[in-house]
Amino acid sequence: MTVTIYHNPDCGTSRNTLAMIRNAGIEPTVIEYLQSPPSRDVLMAMIANAGLSVHEAIREKAHPSTRSGLPIRRSATTSFSKPC
C-alpha cells in the first residue's frame, strides 16, 4: 500500500495522524504542503477521488467565513465530477 500525507508539522492533528500511520507499520510519503503546496489540478483530483465537493473538503473550523460568522455559499463551481 502506498500512503501519502499532506502534512503540517505545526499541526497537532497532522502530527497525530502521521504517528498513527507510522504505528501501523507504514512509512508514508510526507509532503509538507505549506512548503510544497499541491497544484489546483492535484487538489481537484484528490477531492474528486474522495467523492467530495469542494465545500465538503473545506475544514470549516479554519475557514475564514466560519470565523466571521458568514455562511459558506455553495455554487455550481464548488463541486467536481470524477475525472475520466
N, C-alpha and C positions, 0 to 999 in steps of 0.2 A: 504494500500500500504506500502511495506517495501522499504526503501531507505537506501543505504549505500554510503558514500562518503569517498574516499581515500583522505585525507586532509593534506595539509601542512600549518600550521598556519602562517608561514612566507611569504606565497604567497598571494598577494592581490586578484588574480583571484580566488584562492581557498576560501579565506575568503568571497568574494562577493557571490560565488556560495552557500556556506553554509548558508549565510544570506538569500538568495533568497529561498532556500529550507525551512528554518525555517519560513520565512514570508508567505509562502504558507500554514502554519499550520502543517507542517510535521517535526517531530523530528527524524532525521536520525541516523543511526549507524555511528559514526565517527571513522575512522581508520587513525591514524597519520602514514602514510606509511613510513616516514623516521625512525620512532621508531619501527614499526612493518610491514616490507615490505611483500607484498604478495609473495607466492611461485611461482615458474615458472608455475606450473600447474594452479594456480588461475589466473595468468596473461594470460595464453593461453586461458583459458575458457572465461575470460572477453572479450578478443579481438575477439574470435570466436563468442561469443554471440552478440557482437556489429556488426558482419558482416564485420569486417575489416581485412586487412592484418597487419602484424607487422609494415611494412613500413607506412601504413596509420595511425596507432595508435601512432607513434612516434611524439612527439611535436617537429617539425623541428626547431622552433625558438631556442630551447635549445639544439639541437643535436650537438655534437662535430664537425661533418663533415660540418654542416652549418656555424659554427663559423670559420672553417679553409678554407672554400670555396670549399671543396671536395664534389663531388656528393655522394648521398646515393645510394648504389647499391642494386638493387632488385635481389633476387635469389629464387630458389625453396624452400629454408628453411625459407623464410620470410613470408610465408602465411600459415594459418591453416584452415583446414576444420572444420565444426562444429562437436563437439563430438557426438557420438551416444547415 
